[in-house]
Amino acid sequence: MINLGTNLKRIRHNRSISQLTIARKLGVTRQAISQWENDLTYPDIENLVKLIQIFKCDINELLF
């Protein structure tokens, strides 16, 4: 089961990074990050790769 929203929020909080900071790095709105974290929408593959690079994490840590 994919847990992107929960994991994204947890990783972001653990690294003390705001939604706005992530949004600016990705070129999306803060609301988009909020929607991802609440599993309302999902990032496209390009932004998923960027999230992995920003957080320096494994794709499995972000998705599962």
Rosetta blueprint (number, residue, H / E / L):
1 M L
2 I L
3 N L
4 L H
5 G H
6 T H
7 N H
8 L H
9 K H
10 R H
11 I H
12 R H
13 H H
14 N H
15 R L
16 S L
17 I L
18 S L
19 Q H
20 L H
21 T H
22 I H
23 A H
24 R H
25 K H
26 L H
27 G L
28 V L
29 T L
30 R H
31 Q H
32 A H
33 I H
34 S H
35 Q H
36 W H
37 E H
38 N L
39 D L
40 L L
41 T L
42 Y L
43 P L
44 D L
45 I H
46 E H
47 N H
48 L H
49 V H
50 K H
51 L H
52 I H
53 Q H
54 I H
55 F H
56 K L
57 C L
58 D L
59 I H
60 N H
61 E H
62 L H
63 L H
64 F L
